[in-house]
């Protein structure tokens, strides 16, 4: 259960994973009252949390996939990107939560995820840059979770970290994004 409208995992916690009608009703009420938005229920997919950065307008580049890694979570905890996981640095350090290059993926799986990310990007008519989020099941089936058309591009965040994996400096990344925006803007008439 999560907010229909919020982003950055606002309102998502371990309690968001519900398994019966009573807990579902409680969590919907929480989202309505505490977050202040409508709620949405999604099927939980066990697996790896994978992020793919995309750069481009017409010609797209999929950056290497990153994975949100959980190294020291309690045995009964769901491995989900809660608000605490994403934003609490002390919790991240305590629980060994880090964003790393996705390792141990077959090349065909990486290619499939990159193709899917580009297809989603085009379908949603995104441009410049975006981040496409997946869950990768234990049998390597990628499930599309979310498209973030304006992800944080700060140095050290997902897009910048993925760009660094292909040798792109932070300055080069920002220049590339600005260039894509200028080229896109050149095709529009401003009155």
N, C-alpha and C positions, 0 to 999 in steps of 0.2 A: 504494500500500500504506500502510495506516495502522492504528493501534490501534483495536480494536473498541470500547474503553471510554473511552479518554482524551479529553480535550477541550482547547480552546485550542491546537490544532495540536501538542500535545506528541508528539514523535517523528516529525513530518512534516518532510521536508527535500527538497532537489532529487532526492536518491537514491530518494525514494518513488515517483517516476514511473519505472516499469520497462517494458521493451519485449520481454523474452524470459524464458523459464522459469528460466534461471540467475539472472538479477537478481531475479526474483520470489522464488525460494527464499532468496536472500541477504537480501532485505528482510524476509521473514517471520521468518527467524532473528533478524534485528536487533530486530524488534518484540518477539518472544518474550523475548530475552535482555536487551536494554537498556531496553525500556519495561515488560516484565513482564506483558504482556496477550496475549490472542489478537489475531490480525491480520485485517483485512478488505481485500479488493481491490475497488476501484470503478473504473469506466470513467472515464478522464480526458476532460473536456469542455473543448476550447479555447474561450476566451471571457472575458467580463468577470465579475469577482467582485462580486456584488450582495448587499447586506444590507437587509432590510426589518424595521423594528421594528413590532410590533403592541401596541396598548394596548387593554384592555377585558376584560370578562367576558362579558356578553350582547351588548352593542353594541360592535363592534370598530372601531378606527381604525387604518388602515395609515399609518405615517409615510412621508415621502418616501424613496425608495430611495437608499442610499449605495453608493459603489463604492470598492473597494480599487484604487488607481491605482499603477501601476509605471512610473516615468518614465525610469529610467536603469539598466535591467537588462542584463546581458550578452546578446548575440544568441542564444545557445543555451540560456538559462535559461527554464524553464517558469514561467509567471506564476501561481504557486500561493501560498496563504497558509501558508507554512511557519512553524515556531516562531520562526525568526530574523526573518522578515518581520513577524510579529505583536508580538514582544517585545523586539527589539534596536533601541533608539533610534538608535544610531550607524549601524547597517546601514540603517535606514529613511532617515536623512538622506543617507547616501552614495548610495543607490539611488533616491532620489526616491519613496519609498513613502509614500502618504498616503491617508487616508480622506476622500472628497469627495462632494458631492452628485452623483448619477449624471447626467451630461449627455449630450445628443445622442440621447436616447431618444424615440421617437415617443410621443405621449400614449396611444395604444392599447396599446403595449407596457408602459408604466408601469401602466396600469389592469389589464392582464392579470396582471402580477406581483403587484399589490396584491390582486386577487381570489384568486389562487392562495395567497398568503401567509395570507389570512384562512381559506381553506378548509382548509389544512394545520393551522393553529392550532386550528380547531374539531375537525377529525378527530382530532387528538392530545389533545383535551380540555384545552388549555392555558388559563390564566386570568391576569389581572393584566397581565402584559407578557411578551414573548418576542421573539426575533430569528429570522427565517427567512432562510436563506442560499441563494442561487441561483448558478448559472453561466448567463450569457446568451450563447448561441452567436452566431456571426457573422451568422446569418440570423434573429436575435431570437427564438430558441426558449429559454425559461427552463427550466433543469433544477434541480429541488430537490436541494440538497446536505444540508442539516442544519437541524434546529430546535433552538434553544437556549432552553430554558424559563426559564433564570436568567442572562441575559447581564449583563455588567458594566454598571451604570447610573451609573458615576462620570461626573462632569462631563468632557466631552471624548470620552467613549467613544461607541460606535455609537448607542445609544438616545437619549442626551442630545444628541448632534450632530444626529440626525434631528429630534428634537423642536424644537431651536432653529431649524431651517429653516422651521417653521410658526409661529414666534414664541413658543414655549413656553419660559419661563425654566427654569433647572435646578430652582429651588424649586417652580415649578408642576408640573414633571414628578414630582418626589418626592412632592408632595402628592397628585397624581392616582393614583400607584401605591399610596400608603398608603390612599387612599379606596377604591380598587378592592378591596384586601385586606380592609378593614373591612367593606365591603358583602358580600363573599363570605363572610367569617367570621360575619356576622350571620345567615346562613341555616343555620348548623350549631349543633348543641347540644353544649355543653361540659359534661361531668359532673365 
